[in-house]
Amino acid sequence: MPNVHVMNRLQALLNYFRASDAGGTTLSSASKGLERELFIQSALSNIIAPPFRVGCGDITDLSGQRSGQLDIVIEYSNSVSFPLVNGMNTPRLYLAEGVCAVIEVKSDLVGQWSEVLSSHQKLSQLRRSYADWISYGRMPERIPHFAVGFRGWKTMETIQKKLNESDLDGILVLNSGLFCGKKYKEKGPESLYAFFIALQELTGNLISAFSDYKAYVALREMKDSSVYHA
């Protein structure tokens, strides 16, 4: 039997997401985008426990390829990233090895699906290179990518088809209450839980990793790196 307290909380969250979308339908597209992005970031920041950092910005890899700006980036605690200006809430430049997952948020996935595919095409070209790692399973070379829509398709069959065609890691439609991922497929309040669990498993699979971040700017180590000179 599902835990009634968890189910009630999930239903309340799902209702809140839906009400937020309904309350913003008369706003300009720019205002709706900002409201949507800030709300989702705030929700994820409160659900995903520290030390993971939730932000937005561009990702680059060792080859110099860049993703373009992304709605939501979940960053590992031992990573390095750079804000555009001083402040926690400004867009950042992320290094691919430090990114756990990316979430693309849209008001309507049907009407904005081409934007999701364009972002995914750029993101999928980036590659992560770990010198060493300890994890539950091998760390994927490609950065996991999810799409969330306040509105979108109304049947699981269509979402499954779109997932297979795009090679995304998961699609969540809030108004329909549907989630389809590579491991879970749920509807109703369970759809929100499946989405959170998919993220939790990604944030939880890395125990530790060593990434050669110095290679991004070709830093040269001293012969005796244990000795620092003033």
C-alpha positions as CSV (number, residue, x, y, z in Angstrom):
1,M,0.0,0.0,0.0
2,P,1.3,3.5,-0.9
3,N,2.1,5.8,2.1
4,V,-1.0,8.0,2.4
5,H,1.0,10.9,3.8
6,V,3.4,10.9,0.9
7,M,0.6,10.5,-1.6
8,N,-1.3,13.5,-0.1
9,R,1.8,15.6,-0.3
10,L,2.5,14.6,-3.9
11,Q,-1.1,15.4,-4.8
12,A,-0.8,18.8,-3.2
13,L,2.4,19.6,-5.1
14,L,0.8,18.5,-8.3
15,N,-2.2,20.7,-7.7
16,Y,0.1,23.6,-6.9
17,F,2.0,23.2,-10.1
18,R,-1.2,23.1,-12.0
19,A,-2.6,26.2,-10.2
20,S,0.6,28.1,-10.9
21,D,0.3,27.5,-14.6
22,A,-3.4,28.4,-14.6
23,G,-2.7,31.6,-12.8
24,G,0.0,32.7,-15.2
25,T,-1.8,32.0,-18.5
26,T,-2.6,35.7,-19.1
27,L,0.9,37.0,-18.5
28,S,3.4,37.8,-21.3
29,S,5.5,34.9,-22.5
30,A,8.6,36.5,-21.0
31,S,7.0,36.9,-17.6
32,K,5.6,33.3,-17.7
33,G,9.0,31.9,-18.6
34,L,10.6,33.7,-15.6
35,E,7.9,32.7,-13.2
36,R,8.0,29.1,-14.4
37,E,11.8,28.9,-14.2
38,L,12.0,30.5,-10.8
39,F,9.2,28.3,-9.4
40,I,10.7,25.0,-10.6
41,Q,14.2,26.0,-9.4
42,S,12.8,26.8,-6.0
43,A,10.9,23.6,-5.8
44,L,13.9,21.5,-6.8
45,S,16.2,23.3,-4.4
46,N,13.8,22.5,-1.6
47,I,13.3,18.8,-2.6
48,I,16.9,17.8,-3.6
49,A,19.0,17.9,-0.5
50,P,22.4,19.7,-0.3
51,P,25.2,19.6,-1.3
52,F,23.8,19.6,-4.8
53,R,23.4,23.1,-6.4
54,V,20.5,23.9,-8.7
55,G,21.0,26.8,-11.2
56,C,20.8,27.7,-14.8
57,G,23.3,28.5,-17.6
58,D,25.5,27.0,-20.2
59,I,27.6,23.8,-20.1
60,T,30.9,23.3,-21.9
61,D,33.2,20.2,-22.3
62,L,36.9,19.6,-22.8
63,S,36.5,19.9,-26.6
64,G,35.2,23.4,-26.3
65,Q,31.6,22.6,-27.3
66,R,28.8,24.5,-25.6
67,S,25.2,23.7,-24.9
68,G,23.6,27.1,-25.0
69,Q,21.6,28.3,-22.0
70,L,19.6,25.7,-20.2
71,D,16.7,26.1,-17.8
72,I,17.8,24.0,-14.9
73,V,21.2,22.5,-14.2
74,I,21.8,20.2,-11.2
75,E,25.4,20.4,-10.2
76,Y,27.5,17.9,-8.2
77,S,29.0,19.2,-4.9
78,N,32.6,18.7,-5.9
79,S,32.3,20.6,-9.2
80,V,33.6,23.9,-10.5
81,S,31.3,26.5,-12.2
82,F,31.4,30.2,-12.9
83,P,28.7,32.8,-12.5
84,L,28.4,35.6,-15.1
85,V,28.6,38.2,-12.3
86,N,28.8,38.1,-8.6
87,G,25.7,36.4,-7.1
88,M,24.2,33.0,-6.6
89,N,21.2,33.4,-9.0
90,T,23.0,34.5,-12.2
91,P,23.5,32.1,-15.1
92,R,26.6,30.0,-14.8
93,L,29.1,28.4,-17.1
94,Y,29.3,24.7,-16.0
95,L,32.0,22.1,-16.8
96,A,30.4,19.0,-18.2
97,E,32.0,16.6,-15.6
98,G,30.4,18.6,-12.7
99,V,26.8,18.3,-14.0
100,C,24.4,15.7,-12.7
101,A,21.4,16.4,-14.9
102,V,19.6,19.0,-17.0
103,I,15.9,19.8,-16.9
104,E,14.2,21.7,-19.7
105,V,11.0,23.4,-18.5
106,K,8.2,24.5,-20.9
107,S,4.7,25.9,-20.5
108,D,3.5,23.6,-23.3
109,L,5.6,20.7,-24.6
110,V,3.5,20.2,-27.7
111,G,4.0,23.8,-28.9
112,Q,7.6,24.1,-27.7
113,W,8.8,20.5,-28.5
114,S,11.2,21.8,-31.2
115,E,12.9,24.0,-28.6
116,V,13.4,20.9,-26.4
117,L,14.9,18.9,-29.3
118,S,17.2,21.8,-30.3
119,S,18.5,22.0,-26.7
120,H,18.9,18.2,-26.6
121,Q,20.8,18.1,-29.8
122,K,23.4,20.5,-28.5
123,L,23.6,19.0,-25.1
124,S,24.0,15.4,-26.4
125,Q,27.2,16.5,-28.3
126,L,28.9,17.2,-25.0
127,R,31.0,14.5,-23.4
128,R,32.2,14.0,-19.8
129,S,35.7,12.7,-19.1
130,Y,36.4,11.3,-15.6
131,A,40.0,10.4,-14.7
132,D,38.6,8.1,-11.9
133,W,35.3,7.6,-10.1
134,I,33.5,5.5,-7.5
135,S,29.8,5.1,-8.3
136,Y,26.8,2.7,-8.3
137,G,27.2,1.7,-11.9
138,R,29.4,3.3,-14.6
139,M,29.0,7.1,-14.9
140,P,27.3,7.9,-18.2
141,E,29.4,9.9,-20.7
142,R,26.3,11.8,-21.8
143,I,24.6,14.3,-19.5
144,P,21.1,13.1,-18.5
145,H,18.3,15.4,-19.9
146,F,14.7,15.7,-18.8
147,A,11.8,17.7,-20.2
148,V,9.0,19.1,-18.0
149,G,5.8,20.7,-19.3
150,F,3.0,22.3,-17.4
151,R,0.9,21.3,-20.4
152,G,1.6,18.7,-23.1
153,W,0.4,15.3,-24.4
154,K,-2.5,13.6,-22.7
155,T,-1.7,9.9,-23.2
156,M,1.2,7.8,-22.0
157,E,1.5,6.2,-25.4
158,T,2.3,9.5,-27.0
159,I,4.8,10.5,-24.3
160,Q,6.5,7.1,-24.6
161,K,6.8,7.7,-28.4
162,K,8.3,11.1,-27.9
163,L,10.8,9.8,-25.4
164,N,11.9,7.0,-27.7
165,E,12.3,9.4,-30.7
166,S,14.2,12.0,-28.7
167,D,16.4,9.8,-26.5
168,L,15.6,12.0,-23.5
169,D,15.9,10.5,-20.1
170,G,12.4,11.4,-19.0
171,I,9.3,13.5,-19.8
172,L,6.9,14.9,-17.2
173,V,3.6,16.6,-18.1
174,L,2.1,18.2,-15.0
175,N,-1.4,19.0,-16.1
176,S,-1.8,15.4,-17.5
177,G,-0.1,13.9,-14.5
178,L,2.1,11.7,-16.7
179,F,5.8,10.7,-16.4
180,C,7.7,8.4,-18.7
181,G,11.4,7.7,-18.2
182,K,13.9,5.1,-19.1
183,K,13.2,3.2,-15.8
184,Y,9.8,4.4,-14.5
185,K,6.4,5.1,-16.1
186,E,3.6,6.5,-13.8
187,K,0.5,8.7,-13.8
188,G,-1.3,10.8,-11.2
189,P,0.7,11.9,-8.1
190,E,3.0,9.0,-8.7
191,S,4.2,10.7,-11.9
192,L,5.8,13.5,-9.8
193,Y,7.3,10.9,-7.4
194,A,8.8,8.9,-10.3
195,F,10.4,12.1,-11.7
196,F,11.9,13.0,-8.3
197,I,13.1,9.4,-7.8
198,A,14.8,9.4,-11.3
199,L,16.6,12.6,-10.2
200,Q,17.4,11.1,-6.8
201,E,19.0,8.1,-8.3
202,L,21.2,10.3,-10.5
203,T,22.3,12.5,-7.6
204,G,22.9,9.4,-5.5
205,N,24.8,7.2,-7.9
206,L,28.1,9.1,-7.6
207,I,30.1,8.5,-4.5
208,S,33.2,10.3,-5.6
209,A,34.9,11.3,-8.8
210,F,38.1,12.8,-9.9
211,S,37.8,15.1,-13.0
212,D,40.8,16.6,-14.6
213,Y,39.4,20.2,-14.4
214,K,42.9,21.7,-14.9
215,A,42.8,20.4,-18.5
216,Y,40.2,23.1,-19.4
217,V,42.9,25.8,-19.3
218,A,46.0,23.5,-19.6
219,L,47.4,24.2,-16.2
220,R,50.9,22.9,-15.6
221,E,51.8,21.4,-12.3
222,M,55.1,22.1,-10.6
223,K,57.5,19.2,-10.5
224,D,57.2,19.1,-6.7
225,S,53.5,20.1,-6.3
226,S,53.7,19.5,-2.5
227,V,55.9,22.6,-2.1
228,Y,54.3,26.0,-2.6
229,H,56.5,29.1,-2.9
230,A,55.5,32.6,-1.9
